[in-house]
Amino acid sequence: MDYQKILEQLASGELDSYQVHPKEAFAFQAALRSFGKRQNITGKALRGGQIIYMQKNTQV
């Protein structure tokens, strides 16, 4: 999975949100930590261990 591309799309607004399943959460977090614009992205925990990531100025 190309998390770098997904993060770029989230930061630019091309993607409204991206849902991460528990199995891929650690890999996505590693990509997010090394992403230069990570301050523009926020995550919200959902039931079942899923996390939805979006731009900080976007509300879900």
N, C-alpha and C positions, 0 to 999 in steps of 0.2 A: 504494500500500500504506500502511495506517495503522500505522506503526511505533510511534507514541505509545500507541495502544491495546494493541498487543502487549506493549510494555514495562510498561504498567500491569498487564496480566494476569500477566506474569511476576513482577513485584514483589509482587503480592497473593497469588500461589500459585494463581490460577485456571488458569494454564497451567503444566504441569510443565517444559516446555522449548520452545524454538523454534529450528529449524534454518535458518541463513542460507546461501544459495548464493553462490558467488563474484561473480556478476553484481550482486547486491544488497548486498554486504558494505559498500561505502563509504557508501551511503545509510543503511544500518542503523546504522553506526558514528556517523554525524553525528547521528542521532536519539538514540542512546545518550549521546553526549557532552553533549547539552543536556537530558537527562532528570534530573530532580531526585533520584530515588532510585537512581541508577546504581550506588552502592556496594553495593546489595543484589543486583546481577546480575553473573554471571560468565560467561565464554565459554571454550569448549574447542575447539581446532582439530582438525579431522578430516582424514582423507586426502582429497585431491581439492580442497582449498581451502575446504571447507565448515566452518562454525563452528556449534556448538550452544550456545545461551545458556540459562541456568537461574538460579534463586535461588542465592545463595552457599551456603546451608546444605543444598542438594540435591546428591547424588552421582549420577553416571552412569557 
